[in-house]
Amino acid sequence: MISYDDLTPPERELWTAFPEGRRVDLRTGDAVRDDPAGGAGWGPERTVRAAVLAALLLGAHPPQPGAIAALELAGARITGELDLAGAETAHRLRLEHCSFAQQVTLTSAATASVRIDDSVLPGVDARLARIEGVLSVRRCRVAGALLATNARISGELLLHGARFDGEDGWSVFAGGLEVDGAVFCTHGFTGGGGIRLIGARLSGGLFLDGARIGAADGLALTLDHVDTTLVRLTDGFSAAGRLELRGAQIADLLTFDGADLGDCTGVDCTRLQTTDLRFTPAVRPAGPVSLGGTHAATLHDELRSWPATVFLDGFVYGYLRSAQATGRESVRRRLDWVRRGAGYAPQPYEQLAGWYRQIGHVDDARRVLLAKQRARRRTLHPAGRAWSLLLDGTVGFGYRPWLAGLWLAALTLLGSLVFAAGDSRRVRAGEGPAFDPFIYALDLLIPVGGLGQRDFWYMSGGPAQVLSYVLVAAGWLLTTALVAGMTRTLERT
């Protein structure tokens, strides 16, 4: 039990100020002497025991009638562990420019706002805590980590400008965290380890603008199954490891605008759902980006920002916005994007073609589907590849039926020249029309019906006879390819 007689002068000053919520400032006014980094050398005139802080918060000195008690202290060296594990207190705690000898423990506590700003401390353990207000660790230098697994904060989590050295590779370890406001890791936030927020619910969003974070076992940021309104990884945000957002539900925006992902070993957004996905980092990731099963109403991107490997199978988007070339150059670049996956997958081609059809660019959609068939060819057995080559060369898989007309015209012209110099003979003497090499060649190329030439004339020997057989076979092949290609096209419309 703490009694007034046991208190040191600075503790008595704090004891007296607490019931009225007055602030106690032990700083000297000299910026060098007041730097908490040197707090271990502060004398007894600036030293307060953590046990005194805990006693005040737990009711050792009741508030004055009509006043709101609060513990506000600046410029103190705090000895011992500030241990509020399992405690219940309605008093605000605000500690600024302080030097802590041991970590702050809020495990399973129920408290009002806790603000520890511009201070130096070993760590903060707020696992299972219930904080009715704000948890602030702004501009602090933390030797360990912030632990907030399954904690609940009714206000905001403020980590502006904080620097965490990390514990077991993590700077913030807070799976299952619930924050009714937002989480801010901005204004120079630096984490020597990664940030883990698996299954967190962050109603106001996650802001990591300009943050620099390390990694734990290769993981820099883990947001698997996070439920939030927006995630900002922007304005120079950098991470020395993988970013994982698998199964995340982001109601509004996920943006990488201006991020430096040069040290990022991969971005996994598998099964993520968001309204607006903006992938426009200033420096593209060193590792692959995975978007399998992801749904985004709108994708904003710059094609130069994607890495060499992008997994798009199952990625569904409603609208594309990109600062890229238009027309055929746009299609070429988008196809290069689609081809960055590992192996052949039809869905990315179909999705892109559907997008072009949606905006009325039917020819571009056909180019994408033609590229899809050519990519598929590599997966076929030899016979299938041969048939694919035939469909491609003759009718462009039905997406270029005019190719059949070019083949027909070329073969007709060739036949006309050869047959005009060949030995043409009547099938039955005195019957049929006069021989016309052009009509005869065209007649051989038409497998059904006739133009009245091949029934009454034939070529006798030499190249002309061989060519006549070739034209008959070519006619059947062209017709078969045209029917197969057009059937394929109609199935897609």
Number of C-alpha atoms within 10 A of each C-alpha: 7 12 10 13 7 10 16 16 14 19 20 16 15 24 21 16 19 27 21 18 20 17 17 21 18 18 17 11 9 8 9 10 15 20 17 25 17 13 23 14 12 16 10 12 13 22 22 23 20 19 18 22 23 19 16 22 24 16 14 16 16 13 19 12 9 7 11 14 24 22 24 20 24 22 26 29 28 24 16 15 16 21 19 25 18 16 16 16 18 16 22 20 21 17 24 22 25 28 30 27 19 18 21 22 20 26 22 20 21 20 25 21 22 21 20 26 23 22 26 29 24 20 23 23 22 25 24 22 25 23 26 18 21 20 24 21 26 24 24 25 23 24 19 25 28 26 25 25 23 20 23 23 25 19 20 24 25 21 27 23 22 25 26 29 20 25 21 14 22 28 30 24 25 23 23 22 24 26 25 18 19 23 22 23 24 24 16 18 23 25 27 24 31 33 27 27 25 23 21 24 24 26 21 18 25 22 19 25 24 23 25 23 25 28 26 21 13 17 24 29 26 22 23 24 21 23 21 23 20 23 23 20 26 23 18 20 24 26 27 23 27 28 25 22 24 24 20 23 24 25 17 17 20 25 19 24 21 20 25 22 27 17 17 24 19 24 22 22 24 24 21 22 25 23 19 22 23 19 22 21 25 20 20 24 26 19 21 21 25 23 21 20 18 21 23 23 15 18 21 18 21 16 18 15 15 21 17 17 19 21 24 25 22 18 20 21 19 15 15 15 11 15 10 15 11 11 11 12 11 16 20 17 16 16 18 13 20 24 22 18 19 11 11 18 18 15 16 24 25 16 21 22 23 19 19 21 16 13 10 11 14 15 15 20 24 21 19 25 22 20 17 22 18 17 16 16 18 14 12 12 9 11 9 13 16 13 14 21 16 16 23 20 15 25 25 26 27 24 21 21 17 14 18 21 14 13 17 21 13 12 20 22 16 15 24 20 15 19 24 15 11 17 15 18 13 19 14 10 9 9 10 15 11 12 19 14 21 18 18 25 26 23 22 26 26 18 16 10 7 15 12 15 22 20 15 18 21 19 20 14 11 10 14 22 17 12 19 21 14 15 23 17 14 19 23 16 17 23 18 13 25 24 16 15 22 19 13 14 16 10 8 9 6
